[in-house]
Amino acid sequence: MQPHYHINVFWYPNDECWVADIPDLKACSAFGDTPEEAVAEVRMAMAGWIETARDNGLEIPVPAYRPDPYAIARAA
């Protein structure tokens, strides 16, 4: 069974695209023209990340990242 990792999705104005990243998996991110496309792409990247880690005997992190729902309110 695939672990359930948190996925961040945000607009990146420098490249004018949507970015999706998985904080628990180092350097696991992807982009797309829509948020949905970015998420679909990062899900494929996650599968590859986990497969590569398994093939190389590397530790696969347990999902631990939890966003702070009040961070935006405090930043305002």
CHARMM-style PDB file with segment names, atoms N, HN, CA, C and O in Angstrom:
ATOM      1  N   MET     1       0.849  -1.195   0.000  1.00  0.00      PROA
ATOM      2  CA  MET     1       0.000   0.000   0.000  1.00  0.00      PROA
ATOM      3  C   MET     1       0.885   1.246   0.000  1.00  0.00      PROA
ATOM      4  O   MET     1       1.873   1.325   0.731  1.00  0.00      PROA
ATOM      5  N   GLN     2       0.519   2.196  -0.817  1.00  0.00      PROA
ATOM      6  HN  GLN     2      -0.283   2.132  -1.411  1.00  0.00      PROA
ATOM      7  CA  GLN     2       1.259   3.450  -0.935  1.00  0.00      PROA
ATOM      8  C   GLN     2       0.977   4.353   0.272  1.00  0.00      PROA
ATOM      9  O   GLN     2      -0.185   4.556   0.624  1.00  0.00      PROA
ATOM     10  N   PRO     3       2.015   4.896   0.907  1.00  0.00      PROA
ATOM     11  CA  PRO     3       1.789   5.839   2.012  1.00  0.00      PROA
ATOM     12  C   PRO     3       1.042   7.083   1.520  1.00  0.00      PROA
ATOM     13  O   PRO     3       1.113   7.437   0.343  1.00  0.00      PROA
ATOM     14  N   HSD     4       0.335   7.730   2.426  1.00  0.00      PROA
ATOM     15  HN  HSD     4       0.277   7.443   3.382  1.00  0.00      PROA
ATOM     16  CA  HSD     4      -0.408   8.947   2.093  1.00  0.00      PROA
ATOM     17  C   HSD     4       0.416  10.161   2.520  1.00  0.00      PROA
ATOM     18  O   HSD     4       0.430  10.531   3.694  1.00  0.00      PROA
ATOM     19  N   TYR     5       1.090  10.763   1.574  1.00  0.00      PROA
ATOM     20  HN  TYR     5       1.079  10.462   0.620  1.00  0.00      PROA
ATOM     21  CA  TYR     5       1.915  11.937   1.843  1.00  0.00      PROA
ATOM     22  C   TYR     5       1.137  13.216   1.530  1.00  0.00      PROA
ATOM     23  O   TYR     5       0.298  13.251   0.630  1.00  0.00      PROA
ATOM     24  N   HSD     6       1.439  14.261   2.298  1.00  0.00      PROA
ATOM     25  HN  HSD     6       2.121  14.232   3.029  1.00  0.00      PROA
ATOM     26  CA  HSD     6       0.856  15.575   2.035  1.00  0.00      PROA
ATOM     27  C   HSD     6       1.469  16.134   0.748  1.00  0.00      PROA
ATOM     28  O   HSD     6       2.666  15.978   0.506  1.00  0.00      PROA
ATOM     29  N   ILE     7       0.653  16.777  -0.063  1.00  0.00      PROA
ATOM     30  HN  ILE     7      -0.320  16.904   0.133  1.00  0.00      PROA
ATOM     31  CA  ILE     7       1.123  17.418  -1.294  1.00  0.00      PROA
ATOM     32  C   ILE     7       0.806  18.901  -1.203  1.00  0.00      PROA
ATOM     33  O   ILE     7      -0.349  19.291  -1.033  1.00  0.00      PROA
ATOM     34  N   ASN     8       1.844  19.724  -1.316  1.00  0.00      PROA
ATOM     35  HN  ASN     8       2.782  19.407  -1.454  1.00  0.00      PROA
ATOM     36  CA  ASN     8       1.661  21.177  -1.405  1.00  0.00      PROA
ATOM     37  C   ASN     8       1.473  21.534  -2.871  1.00  0.00      PROA
ATOM     38  O   ASN     8       2.153  20.986  -3.739  1.00  0.00      PROA
ATOM     39  N   VAL     9       0.554  22.449  -3.150  1.00  0.00      PROA
ATOM     40  HN  VAL     9       0.001  22.894  -2.445  1.00  0.00      PROA
ATOM     41  CA  VAL     9       0.336  22.926  -4.520  1.00  0.00      PROA
ATOM     42  C   VAL     9       0.322  24.443  -4.479  1.00  0.00      PROA
ATOM     43  O   VAL     9      -0.392  25.049  -3.680  1.00  0.00      PROA
ATOM     44  N   PHE    10       1.117  25.050  -5.350  1.00  0.00      PROA
ATOM     45  HN  PHE    10       1.697  24.558  -5.999  1.00  0.00      PROA
ATOM     46  CA  PHE    10       1.173  26.516  -5.366  1.00  0.00      PROA
ATOM     47  C   PHE    10       1.547  27.027  -6.756  1.00  0.00      PROA
ATOM     48  O   PHE    10       2.157  26.318  -7.557  1.00  0.00      PROA
ATOM     49  N   TRP    11       1.169  28.261  -7.015  1.00  0.00      PROA
ATOM     50  HN  TRP    11       0.673  28.837  -6.365  1.00  0.00      PROA
ATOM     51  CA  TRP    11       1.500  28.943  -8.266  1.00  0.00      PROA
ATOM     52  C   TRP    11       2.907  29.505  -8.147  1.00  0.00      PROA
ATOM     53  O   TRP    11       3.240  30.151  -7.154  1.00  0.00      PROA
ATOM     54  N   TYR    12       3.734  29.260  -9.158  1.00  0.00      PROA
ATOM     55  HN  TYR    12       3.463  28.735  -9.965  1.00  0.00      PROA
ATOM     56  CA  TYR    12       5.100  29.784  -9.165  1.00  0.00      PROA
ATOM     57  C   TYR    12       5.219  30.801 -10.297  1.00  0.00      PROA
ATOM     58  O   TYR    12       5.368  30.419 -11.457  1.00  0.00      PROA
ATOM     59  N   PRO    13       5.155  32.104  -9.967  1.00  0.00      PROA
ATOM     60  CA  PRO    13       5.096  33.133 -11.008  1.00  0.00      PROA
ATOM     61  C   PRO    13       6.346  33.224 -11.879  1.00  0.00      PROA
ATOM     62  O   PRO    13       6.245  33.601 -13.046  1.00  0.00      PROA
ATOM     63  N   ASN    14       7.515  32.892 -11.349  1.00  0.00      PROA
ATOM     64  HN  ASN    14       7.597  32.585 -10.401  1.00  0.00      PROA
ATOM     65  CA  ASN    14       8.743  32.987 -12.159  1.00  0.00      PROA
ATOM     66  C   ASN    14       8.672  32.100 -13.394  1.00  0.00      PROA
ATOM     67  O   ASN    14       9.125  32.493 -14.468  1.00  0.00      PROA
ATOM     68  N   ASP    15       8.111  30.917 -13.248  1.00  0.00      PROA
ATOM     69  HN  ASP    15       7.742  30.597 -12.375  1.00  0.00      PROA
ATOM     70  CA  ASP    15       7.989  29.987 -14.375  1.00  0.00      PROA
ATOM     71  C   ASP    15       6.567  29.924 -14.928  1.00  0.00      PROA
ATOM     72  O   ASP    15       6.297  29.199 -15.885  1.00  0.00      PROA
ATOM     73  N   GLU    16       5.666  30.685 -14.322  1.00  0.00      PROA
ATOM     74  HN  GLU    16       5.886  31.275 -13.544  1.00  0.00      PROA
ATOM     75  CA  GLU    16       4.264  30.721 -14.726  1.00  0.00      PROA
ATOM     76  C   GLU    16       3.670  29.321 -14.852  1.00  0.00      PROA
ATOM     77  O   GLU    16       3.152  28.932 -15.898  1.00  0.00      PROA
ATOM     78  N   CYS    17       3.764  28.575 -13.744  1.00  0.00      PROA
ATOM     79  HN  CYS    17       4.185  28.891 -12.894  1.00  0.00      PROA
ATOM     80  CA  CYS    17       3.198  27.231 -13.720  1.00  0.00      PROA
ATOM     81  C   CYS    17       2.805  26.874 -12.292  1.00  0.00      PROA
ATOM     82  O   CYS    17       3.194  27.545 -11.337  1.00  0.00      PROA
ATOM     83  N   TRP    18       2.035  25.814 -12.169  1.00  0.00      PROA
ATOM     84  HN  TRP    18       1.719  25.268 -12.945  1.00  0.00      PROA
ATOM     85  CA  TRP    18       1.670  25.271 -10.865  1.00  0.00      PROA
ATOM     86  C   TRP    18       2.723  24.258 -10.456  1.00  0.00      PROA
ATOM     87  O   TRP    18       3.198  23.484 -11.287  1.00  0.00      PROA
ATOM     88  N   VAL    19       3.086  24.259  -9.196  1.00  0.00      PROA
ATOM     89  HN  VAL    19       2.700  24.888  -8.522  1.00  0.00      PROA
ATOM     90  CA  VAL    19       4.071  23.327  -8.656  1.00  0.00      PROA
ATOM     91  C   VAL    19       3.404  22.501  -7.572  1.00  0.00      PROA
ATOM     92  O   VAL    19       2.638  23.022  -6.762  1.00  0.00      PROA
ATOM     93  N   ALA    20       3.700  21.214  -7.563  1.00  0.00      PROA
ATOM     94  HN  ALA    20       4.323  20.790  -8.221  1.00  0.00      PROA
ATOM     95  CA  ALA    20       3.264  20.318  -6.496  1.00  0.00      PROA
ATOM     96  C   ALA    20       4.519  19.683  -5.914  1.00  0.00      PROA
ATOM     97  O   ALA    20       5.383  19.212  -6.653  1.00  0.00      PROA
ATOM     98  N   ASP    21       4.617  19.671  -4.598  1.00  0.00      PROA
ATOM     99  HN  ASP    21       3.914  20.054  -3.997  1.00  0.00      PROA
ATOM    100  CA  ASP    21       5.766  19.009  -3.975  1.00  0.00      PROA
ATOM    101  C   ASP    21       5.314  18.205  -2.766  1.00  0.00      PROA
ATOM    102  O   ASP    21       4.271  18.470  -2.168  1.00  0.00      PROA
ATOM    103  N   ILE    22       6.130  17.218  -2.427  1.00  0.00      PROA
ATOM    104  HN  ILE    22       6.977  17.004  -2.913  1.00  0.00      PROA
ATOM    105  CA  ILE    22       5.863  16.347  -1.285  1.00  0.00      PROA
ATOM    106  C   ILE    22       6.971  16.593  -0.275  1.00  0.00      PROA
ATOM    107  O   ILE    22       8.081  16.089  -0.449  1.00  0.00      PROA
ATOM    108  N   PRO    23       6.696  17.361   0.782  1.00  0.00      PROA
ATOM    109  CA  PRO    23       7.735  17.746   1.739  1.00  0.00      PROA
ATOM    110  C   PRO    23       8.470  16.570   2.388  1.00  0.00      PROA
ATOM    111  O   PRO    23       9.654  16.691   2.702  1.00  0.00      PROA
ATOM    112  N   ASP    24       7.798  15.446   2.592  1.00  0.00      PROA
ATOM    113  HN  ASP    24       6.836  15.348   2.336  1.00  0.00      PROA
ATOM    114  CA  ASP    24       8.435  14.297   3.237  1.00  0.00      PROA
ATOM    115  C   ASP    24       9.436  13.577   2.341  1.00  0.00      PROA
ATOM    116  O   ASP    24      10.281  12.830   2.836  1.00  0.00      PROA
ATOM    117  N   LEU    25       9.352  13.792   1.024  1.00  0.00      PROA
ATOM    118  HN  LEU    25       8.666  14.399   0.622  1.00  0.00      PROA
ATOM    119  CA  LEU    25      10.245  13.119   0.091  1.00  0.00      PROA
ATOM    120  C   LEU    25      11.178  14.155  -0.532  1.00  0.00      PROA
ATOM    121  O   LEU    25      10.760  14.947  -1.376  1.00  0.00      PROA
ATOM    122  N   LYS    26      12.421  14.144  -0.117  1.00  0.00      PROA
ATOM    123  HN  LYS    26      12.760  13.500   0.570  1.00  0.00      PROA
ATOM    124  CA  LYS    26      13.388  15.156  -0.545  1.00  0.00      PROA
ATOM    125  C   LYS    26      13.444  15.253  -2.075  1.00  0.00      PROA
ATOM    126  O   LYS    26      13.622  14.256  -2.774  1.00  0.00      PROA
ATOM    127  N   ALA    27      13.290  16.456  -2.556  1.00  0.00      PROA
ATOM    128  HN  ALA    27      13.145  17.266  -1.988  1.00  0.00      PROA
ATOM    129  CA  ALA    27      13.380  16.789  -3.985  1.00  0.00      PROA
ATOM    130  C   ALA    27      12.318  16.105  -4.840  1.00  0.00      PROA
ATOM    131  O   ALA    27      12.547  15.859  -6.024  1.00  0.00      PROA
ATOM    132  N   CYS    28      11.164  15.795  -4.260  1.00  0.00      PROA
ATOM    133  HN  CYS    28      10.978  15.995  -3.298  1.00  0.00      PROA
ATOM    134  CA  CYS    28      10.084  15.192  -5.038  1.00  0.00      PROA
ATOM    135  C   CYS    28       9.068  16.279  -5.348  1.00  0.00      PROA
ATOM    136  O   CYS    28       8.260  16.658  -4.500  1.00  0.00      PROA
ATOM    137  N   SER    29       9.122  16.772  -6.575  1.00  0.00      PROA
ATOM    138  HN  SER    29       9.778  16.464  -7.264  1.00  0.00      PROA
ATOM    139  CA  SER    29       8.200  17.823  -6.993  1.00  0.00      PROA
ATOM    140  C   SER    29       7.943  17.704  -8.489  1.00  0.00      PROA
ATOM    141  O   SER    29       8.659  17.003  -9.204  1.00  0.00      PROA
ATOM    142  N   ALA    30       6.918  18.396  -8.944  1.00  0.00      PROA
ATOM    143  HN  ALA    30       6.336  18.965  -8.363  1.00  0.00      PROA
ATOM    144  CA  ALA    30       6.562  18.392 -10.354  1.00  0.00      PROA
ATOM    145  C   ALA    30       5.781  19.663 -10.649  1.00  0.00      PROA
ATOM    146  O   ALA    30       5.385  20.382  -9.732  1.00  0.00      PROA
ATOM    147  N   PHE    31       5.561  19.936 -11.929  1.00  0.00      PROA
ATOM    148  HN  PHE    31       5.883  19.351 -12.673  1.00  0.00      PROA
ATOM    149  CA  PHE    31       4.827  21.139 -12.304  1.00  0.00      PROA
ATOM    150  C   PHE    31       3.798  20.807 -13.369  1.00  0.00      PROA
ATOM    151  O   PHE    31       3.833  19.742 -13.984  1.00  0.00      PROA
ATOM    152  N   GLY    32       2.878  21.749 -13.573  1.00  0.00      PROA
ATOM    153  HN  GLY    32       2.849  22.615 -13.073  1.00  0.00      PROA
ATOM    154  CA  GLY    32       1.870  21.578 -14.600  1.00  0.00      PROA
ATOM    155  C   GLY    32       1.205  22.902 -14.926  1.00  0.00      PROA
ATOM    156  O   GLY    32       1.408  23.901 -14.237  1.00  0.00      PROA
ATOM    157  N   ASP    33       0.415  22.896 -15.979  1.00  0.00      PROA
ATOM    158  HN  ASP    33       0.250  22.084 -16.539  1.00  0.00      PROA
ATOM    159  CA  ASP    33      -0.314  24.099 -16.388  1.00  0.00      PROA
ATOM    160  C   ASP    33      -1.531  24.363 -15.503  1.00  0.00      PROA
ATOM    161  O   ASP    33      -2.040  25.483 -15.456  1.00  0.00      PROA
ATOM    162  N   THR    34      -1.994  23.325 -14.801  1.00  0.00      PROA
ATOM    163  HN  THR    34      -1.581  22.416 -14.839  1.00  0.00      PROA
ATOM    164  CA  THR    34      -3.119  23.454 -13.873  1.00  0.00      PROA
ATOM    165  C   THR    34      -2.721  22.783 -12.557  1.00  0.00      PROA
ATOM    166  O   THR    34      -1.796  21.971 -12.536  1.00  0.00      PROA
ATOM    167  N   PRO    35      -3.407  23.110 -11.460  1.00  0.00      PROA
ATOM    168  CA  PRO    35      -3.109  22.419 -10.202  1.00  0.00      PROA
ATOM    169  C   PRO    35      -3.307  20.906 -10.322  1.00  0.00      PROA
ATOM    170  O   PRO    35      -2.526  20.130  -9.772  1.00  0.00      PROA
ATOM    171  N   GLU    36      -4.339  20.494 -11.033  1.00  0.00      PROA
ATOM    172  HN  GLU    36      -4.974  21.124 -11.480  1.00  0.00      PROA
ATOM    173  CA  GLU    36      -4.619  19.070 -11.195  1.00  0.00      PROA
ATOM    174  C   GLU    36      -3.493  18.360 -11.955  1.00  0.00      PROA
ATOM    175  O   GLU    36      -3.104  17.244 -11.610  1.00  0.00      PROA
ATOM    176  N   GLU    37      -2.985  19.018 -12.980  1.00  0.00      PROA
ATOM    177  HN  GLU    37      -3.302  19.924 -13.261  1.00  0.00      PROA
ATOM    178  CA  GLU    37      -1.883  18.436 -13.754  1.00  0.00      PROA
ATOM    179  C   GLU    37      -0.631  18.314 -12.889  1.00  0.00      PROA
ATOM    180  O   GLU    37       0.070  17.304 -12.953  1.00  0.00      PROA
ATOM    181  N   ALA    38      -0.347  19.331 -12.085  1.00  0.00      PROA
ATOM    182  HN  ALA    38      -0.916  20.152 -12.033  1.00  0.00      PROA
ATOM    183  CA  ALA    38       0.823  19.284 -11.202  1.00  0.00      PROA
ATOM    184  C   ALA    38       0.700  18.142 -10.201  1.00  0.00      PROA
ATOM    185  O   ALA    38       1.680  17.444  -9.942  1.00  0.00      PROA
ATOM    186  N   VAL    39      -0.486  17.941  -9.636  1.00  0.00      PROA
ATOM    187  HN  VAL    39      -1.283  18.508  -9.847  1.00  0.00      PROA
ATOM    188  CA  VAL    39      -0.697  16.849  -8.676  1.00  0.00      PROA
ATOM    189  C   VAL    39      -0.537  15.497  -9.372  1.00  0.00      PROA
ATOM    190  O   VAL    39       0.104  14.599  -8.825  1.00  0.00      PROA
ATOM    191  N   ALA    40      -1.106  15.338 -10.562  1.00  0.00      PROA
ATOM    192  HN  ALA    40      -1.626  16.068 -11.005  1.00  0.00      PROA
ATOM    193  CA  ALA    40      -0.967  14.075 -11.294  1.00  0.00      PROA
ATOM    194  C   ALA    40       0.506  13.787 -11.574  1.00  0.00      PROA
ATOM    195  O   ALA    40       0.956  12.649 -11.441  1.00  0.00      PROA
ATOM    196  N   GLU    41       1.245  14.807 -11.956  1.00  0.00      PROA
ATOM    197  HN  GLU    41       0.879  15.732 -12.064  1.00  0.00      PROA
ATOM    198  CA  GLU    41       2.671  14.636 -12.243  1.00  0.00      PROA
ATOM    199  C   GLU    41       3.468  14.286 -10.986  1.00  0.00      PROA
ATOM    200  O   GLU    41       4.364  13.443 -11.038  1.00  0.00      PROA
ATOM    201  N   VAL    42       3.149  14.932  -9.851  1.00  0.00      PROA
ATOM    202  HN  VAL    42       2.422  15.617  -9.809  1.00  0.00      PROA
ATOM    203  CA  VAL    42       3.910  14.644  -8.633  1.00  0.00      PROA
ATOM    204  C   VAL    42       3.557  13.258  -8.097  1.00  0.00      PROA
ATOM    205  O   VAL    42       4.386  12.632  -7.436  1.00  0.00      PROA
ATOM    206  N   ARG    43       2.356  12.770  -8.363  1.00  0.00      PROA
ATOM    207  HN  ARG    43       1.683  13.279  -8.900  1.00  0.00      PROA
ATOM    208  CA  ARG    43       2.018  11.392  -7.963  1.00  0.00      PROA
ATOM    209  C   ARG    43       2.887  10.393  -8.735  1.00  0.00      PROA
ATOM    210  O   ARG    43       3.338   9.397  -8.168  1.00  0.00      PROA
ATOM    211  N   MET    44       3.120  10.653 -10.014  1.00  0.00      PROA
ATOM    212  HN  MET    44       2.753  11.462 -10.474  1.00  0.00      PROA
ATOM    213  CA  MET    44       4.009   9.785 -10.792  1.00  0.00      PROA
ATOM    214  C   MET    44       5.447   9.892 -10.277  1.00  0.00      PROA
ATOM    215  O   MET    44       6.159   8.892 -10.183  1.00  0.00      PROA
ATOM    216  N   ALA    45       5.863  11.120  -9.946  1.00  0.00      PROA
ATOM    217  HN  ALA    45       5.285  11.932 -10.023  1.00  0.00      PROA
ATOM    218  CA  ALA    45       7.212  11.323  -9.403  1.00  0.00      PROA
ATOM    219  C   ALA    45       7.367  10.590  -8.073  1.00  0.00      PROA
ATOM    220  O   ALA    45       8.419  10.010  -7.803  1.00  0.00      PROA
ATOM    221  N   MET    46       6.321  10.612  -7.237  1.00  0.00      PROA
ATOM    222  HN  MET    46       5.467  11.083  -7.456  1.00  0.00      PROA
ATOM    223  CA  MET    46       6.363   9.931  -5.955  1.00  0.00      PROA
ATOM    224  C   MET    46       6.529   8.426  -6.150  1.00  0.00      PROA
ATOM    225  O   MET    46       7.324   7.794  -5.454  1.00  0.00      PROA
ATOM    226  N   ALA    47       5.792   7.859  -7.081  1.00  0.00      PROA
ATOM    227  HN  ALA    47       5.146   8.372  -7.646  1.00  0.00      PROA
ATOM    228  CA  ALA    47       5.907   6.424  -7.345  1.00  0.00      PROA
ATOM    229  C   ALA    47       7.336   6.081  -7.769  1.00  0.00      PROA
ATOM    230  O   ALA    47       7.899   5.084  -7.316  1.00  0.00      PROA
ATOM    231  N   GLY    48       7.914   6.901  -8.633  1.00  0.00      PROA
ATOM    232  HN  GLY    48       7.456   7.711  -9.001  1.00  0.00      PROA
ATOM    233  CA  GLY    48       9.298   6.686  -9.055  1.00  0.00      PROA
ATOM    234  C   GLY    48      10.283   6.857  -7.916  1.00  0.00      PROA
ATOM    235  O   GLY    48      11.247   6.100  -7.804  1.00  0.00      PROA
ATOM    236  N   TRP    49      10.045   7.855  -7.066  1.00  0.00      PROA
ATOM    237  HN  TRP    49       9.262   8.470  -7.156  1.00  0.00      PROA
ATOM    238  CA  TRP    49      10.916   8.124  -5.916  1.00  0.00      PROA
ATOM    239  C   TRP    49      10.930   6.912  -4.997  1.00  0.00      PROA
ATOM    240  O   TRP    49      11.994   6.448  -4.587  1.00  0.00      PROA
ATOM    241  N   ILE    50       9.739   6.399  -4.674  1.00  0.00      PROA
ATOM    242  HN  ILE    50       8.875   6.776  -5.008  1.00  0.00      PROA
ATOM    243  CA  ILE    50       9.627   5.255  -3.759  1.00  0.00      PROA
ATOM    244  C   ILE    50      10.234   3.999  -4.384  1.00  0.00      PROA
ATOM    245  O   ILE    50      10.943   3.255  -3.707  1.00  0.00      PROA
ATOM    246  N   GLU    51       9.966   3.761  -5.651  1.00  0.00      PROA
ATOM    247  HN  GLU    51       9.390   4.366  -6.201  1.00  0.00      PROA
ATOM    248  CA  GLU    51      10.529   2.591  -6.335  1.00  0.00      PROA
ATOM    249  C   GLU    51      12.054   2.639  -6.341  1.00  0.00      PROA
ATOM    250  O   GLU    51      12.712   1.630  -6.087  1.00  0.00      PROA
ATOM    251  N   THR    52      12.608   3.801  -6.628  1.00  0.00      PROA
ATOM    252  HN  THR    52      12.074   4.620  -6.834  1.00  0.00      PROA
ATOM    253  CA  THR    52      14.066   3.957  -6.649  1.00  0.00      PROA
ATOM    254  C   THR    52      14.656   3.738  -5.262  1.00  0.00      PROA
ATOM    255  O   THR    52      15.691   3.087  -5.120  1.00  0.00      PROA
ATOM    256  N   ALA    53      13.997   4.281  -4.237  1.00  0.00      PROA
ATOM    257  HN  ALA    53      13.156   4.810  -4.353  1.00  0.00      PROA
ATOM    258  CA  ALA    53      14.473   4.088  -2.868  1.00  0.00      PROA
ATOM    259  C   ALA    53      14.460   2.601  -2.505  1.00  0.00      PROA
ATOM    260  O   ALA    53      15.429   2.093  -1.941  1.00  0.00      PROA
ATOM    261  N   ARG    54      13.381   1.911  -2.821  1.00  0.00      PROA
ATOM    262  HN  ARG    54      12.593   2.324  -3.279  1.00  0.00      PROA
ATOM    263  CA  ARG    54      13.287   0.468  -2.535  1.00  0.00      PROA
ATOM    264  C   ARG    54      14.375  -0.304  -3.270  1.00  0.00      PROA
ATOM    265  O   ARG    54      15.050  -1.152  -2.685  1.00  0.00      PROA
ATOM    266  N   ASP    55      14.542  -0.005  -4.560  1.00  0.00      PROA
ATOM    267  HN  ASP    55      13.995   0.684  -5.035  1.00  0.00      PROA
ATOM    268  CA  ASP    55      15.543  -0.713  -5.368  1.00  0.00      PROA
ATOM    269  C   ASP    55      16.955  -0.533  -4.835  1.00  0.00      PROA
ATOM    270  O   ASP    55      17.815  -1.393  -5.028  1.00  0.00      PROA
ATOM    271  N   ASN    56      17.190   0.590  -4.163  1.00  0.00      PROA
ATOM    272  HN  ASN    56      16.492   1.289  -4.007  1.00  0.00      PROA
ATOM    273  CA  ASN    56      18.524   0.894  -3.660  1.00  0.00      PROA
ATOM    274  C   ASN    56      18.667   0.673  -2.157  1.00  0.00      PROA
ATOM    275  O   ASN    56      19.677   1.051  -1.563  1.00  0.00      PROA
ATOM    276  N   GLY    57      17.663   0.065  -1.547  1.00  0.00      PROA
ATOM    277  HN  GLY    57      16.842  -0.242  -2.029  1.00  0.00      PROA
ATOM    278  CA  GLY    57      17.723  -0.239  -0.119  1.00  0.00      PROA
ATOM    279  C   GLY    57      17.714   0.992   0.772  1.00  0.00      PROA
ATOM    280  O   GLY    57      18.217   0.948   1.895  1.00  0.00      PROA
ATOM    281  N   LEU    58      17.150   2.085   0.285  1.00  0.00      PROA
ATOM    282  HN  LEU    58      16.742   2.121  -0.627  1.00  0.00      PROA
ATOM    283  CA  LEU    58      17.105   3.321   1.066  1.00  0.00      PROA
ATOM    284  C   LEU    58      15.833   3.372   1.904  1.00  0.00      PROA
ATOM    285  O   LEU    58      14.823   2.748   1.576  1.00  0.00      PROA
ATOM    286  N   GLU    59      15.907   4.120   2.974  1.00  0.00      PROA
ATOM    287  HN  GLU    59      16.727   4.626   3.241  1.00  0.00      PROA
ATOM    288  CA  GLU    59      14.755   4.284   3.855  1.00  0.00      PROA
ATOM    289  C   GLU    59      13.685   5.127   3.165  1.00  0.00      PROA
ATOM    290  O   GLU    59      13.980   6.151   2.548  1.00  0.00      PROA
ATOM    291  N   ILE    60      12.450   4.679   3.282  1.00  0.00      PROA
ATOM    292  HN  ILE    60      12.210   3.848   3.783  1.00  0.00      PROA
ATOM    293  CA  ILE    60      11.313   5.438   2.764  1.00  0.00      PROA
ATOM    294  C   ILE    60      10.666   6.126   3.957  1.00  0.00      PROA
ATOM    295  O   ILE    60      10.172   5.455   4.864  1.00  0.00      PROA
ATOM    296  N   PRO    61      10.662   7.458   3.969  1.00  0.00      PROA
ATOM    297  CA  PRO    61      10.132   8.180   5.131  1.00  0.00      PROA
ATOM    298  C   PRO    61       8.656   7.881   5.399  1.00  0.00      PROA
ATOM    299  O   PRO    61       7.858   7.694   4.481  1.00  0.00      PROA
ATOM    300  N   VAL    62       8.334   7.844   6.663  1.00  0.00      PROA
ATOM    301  HN  VAL    62       8.983   7.996   7.409  1.00  0.00      PROA
ATOM    302  CA  VAL    62       6.941   7.733   7.088  1.00  0.00      PROA
ATOM    303  C   VAL    62       6.305   9.111   6.893  1.00  0.00      PROA
ATOM    304  O   VAL    62       6.932  10.121   7.216  1.00  0.00      PROA
ATOM    305  N   PRO    63       5.089   9.177   6.378  1.00  0.00      PROA
ATOM    306  CA  PRO    63       4.443  10.487   6.236  1.00  0.00      PROA
ATOM    307  C   PRO    63       4.371  11.199   7.591  1.00  0.00      PROA
ATOM    308  O   PRO    63       3.810  10.669   8.551  1.00  0.00      PROA
ATOM    309  N   ALA    64       4.940  12.390   7.656  1.00  0.00      PROA
ATOM    310  HN  ALA    64       5.395  12.820   6.877  1.00  0.00      PROA
ATOM    311  CA  ALA    64       4.980  13.121   8.928  1.00  0.00      PROA
ATOM    312  C   ALA    64       4.592  14.586   8.782  1.00  0.00      PROA
ATOM    313  O   ALA    64       4.125  15.198   9.742  1.00  0.00      PROA
ATOM    314  N   TYR    65       4.779  15.157   7.594  1.00  0.00      PROA
ATOM    315  HN  TYR    65       5.159  14.659   6.814  1.00  0.00      PROA
ATOM    316  CA  TYR    65       4.513  16.586   7.397  1.00  0.00      PROA
ATOM    317  C   TYR    65       3.036  16.886   7.588  1.00  0.00      PROA
ATOM    318  O   TYR    65       2.172  16.193   7.051  1.00  0.00      PROA
ATOM    319  N   ARG    66       2.763  17.918   8.354  1.00  0.00      PROA
ATOM    320  HN  ARG    66       3.464  18.480   8.790  1.00  0.00      PROA
ATOM    321  CA  ARG    66       1.406  18.413   8.542  1.00  0.00      PROA
ATOM    322  C   ARG    66       1.448  19.928   8.380  1.00  0.00      PROA
ATOM    323  O   ARG    66       2.195  20.603   9.089  1.00  0.00      PROA
ATOM    324  N   PRO    67       0.657  20.470   7.458  1.00  0.00      PROA
ATOM    325  CA  PRO    67       0.661  21.919   7.271  1.00  0.00      PROA
ATOM    326  C   PRO    67       0.068  22.618   8.492  1.00  0.00      PROA
ATOM    327  O   PRO    67      -0.773  22.062   9.199  1.00  0.00      PROA
ATOM    328  N   ASP    68       0.515  23.819   8.718  1.00  0.00      PROA
ATOM    329  HN  ASP    68       1.198  24.271   8.143  1.00  0.00      PROA
ATOM    330  CA  ASP    68      -0.021  24.638   9.799  1.00  0.00      PROA
ATOM    331  C   ASP    68      -1.193  25.435   9.223  1.00  0.00      PROA
ATOM    332  O   ASP    68      -0.972  26.374   8.458  1.00  0.00      PROA
ATOM    333  N   PRO    69      -2.416  25.086   9.567  1.00  0.00      PROA
ATOM    334  CA  PRO    69      -3.567  25.762   8.960  1.00  0.00      PROA
ATOM    335  C   PRO    69      -3.689  27.236   9.320  1.00  0.00      PROA
ATOM    336  O   PRO    69      -4.448  27.970   8.689  1.00  0.00      PROA
ATOM    337  N   TYR    70      -2.946  27.669  10.329  1.00  0.00      PROA
ATOM    338  HN  TYR    70      -2.329  27.072  10.842  1.00  0.00      PROA
ATOM    339  CA  TYR    70      -3.042  29.059  10.762  1.00  0.00      PROA
ATOM    340  C   TYR    70      -1.867  29.909  10.280  1.00  0.00      PROA
ATOM    341  O   TYR    70      -1.805  31.100  10.587  1.00  0.00      PROA
ATOM    342  N   ALA    71      -0.947  29.325   9.540  1.00  0.00      PROA
ATOM    343  HN  ALA    71      -0.997  28.357   9.291  1.00  0.00      PROA
ATOM    344  CA  ALA    71       0.254  30.044   9.095  1.00  0.00      PROA
ATOM    345  C   ALA    71      -0.096  31.246   8.222  1.00  0.00      PROA
ATOM    346  O   ALA    71       0.510  32.306   8.380  1.00  0.00      PROA
ATOM    347  N   ILE    72      -1.044  31.112   7.317  1.00  0.00      PROA
ATOM    348  HN  ILE    72      -1.536  30.251   7.189  1.00  0.00      PROA
ATOM    349  CA  ILE    72      -1.410  32.214   6.425  1.00  0.00      PROA
ATOM    350  C   ILE    72      -2.019  33.356   7.235  1.00  0.00      PROA
ATOM    351  O   ILE    72      -1.709  34.524   6.997  1.00  0.00      PROA
ATOM    352  N   ALA    73      -2.869  33.024   8.176  1.00  0.00      PROA
ATOM    353  HN  ALA    73      -3.120  32.076   8.369  1.00  0.00      PROA
ATOM    354  CA  ALA    73      -3.501  34.068   8.995  1.00  0.00      PROA
ATOM    355  C   ALA    73      -2.457  34.838   9.796  1.00  0.00      PROA
ATOM    356  O   ALA    73      -2.557  36.057   9.934  1.00  0.00      PROA
ATOM    357  N   ARG    74      -1.450  34.134  10.327  1.00  0.00      PROA
ATOM    358  HN  ARG    74      -1.369  33.144  10.216  1.00  0.00      PROA
ATOM    359  CA  ARG    74      -0.409  34.814  11.102  1.00  0.00      PROA
ATOM    360  C   ARG    74       0.476  35.674  10.221  1.00  0.00      PROA
ATOM    361  O   ARG    74       0.978  36.703  10.673  1.00  0.00      PROA
ATOM    362  N   ALA    75       0.681  35.276   8.972  1.00  0.00      PROA
ATOM    363  HN  ALA    75       0.273  34.440   8.604  1.00  0.00      PROA
ATOM    364  CA  ALA    75       1.561  36.009   8.069  1.00  0.00      PROA
ATOM    365  C   ALA    75       0.913  37.296   7.580  1.00  0.00      PROA
ATOM    366  O   ALA    75       1.610  38.226   7.175  1.00  0.00      PROA
ATOM    367  N   ALA    76      -0.397  37.358   7.613  1.00  0.00      PROA
ATOM    368  HN  ALA    76      -0.964  36.603   7.942  1.00  0.00      PROA
ATOM    369  CA  ALA    76      -1.116  38.522   7.072  1.00  0.00      PROA
ATOM    370  C   ALA    76      -0.986  39.737   7.946  1.00  0.00      PROA
ATOM    371  OT1 ALA    76      -1.534  40.791   7.624  1.00  0.00      PROA
TER     372      ALA     76
END
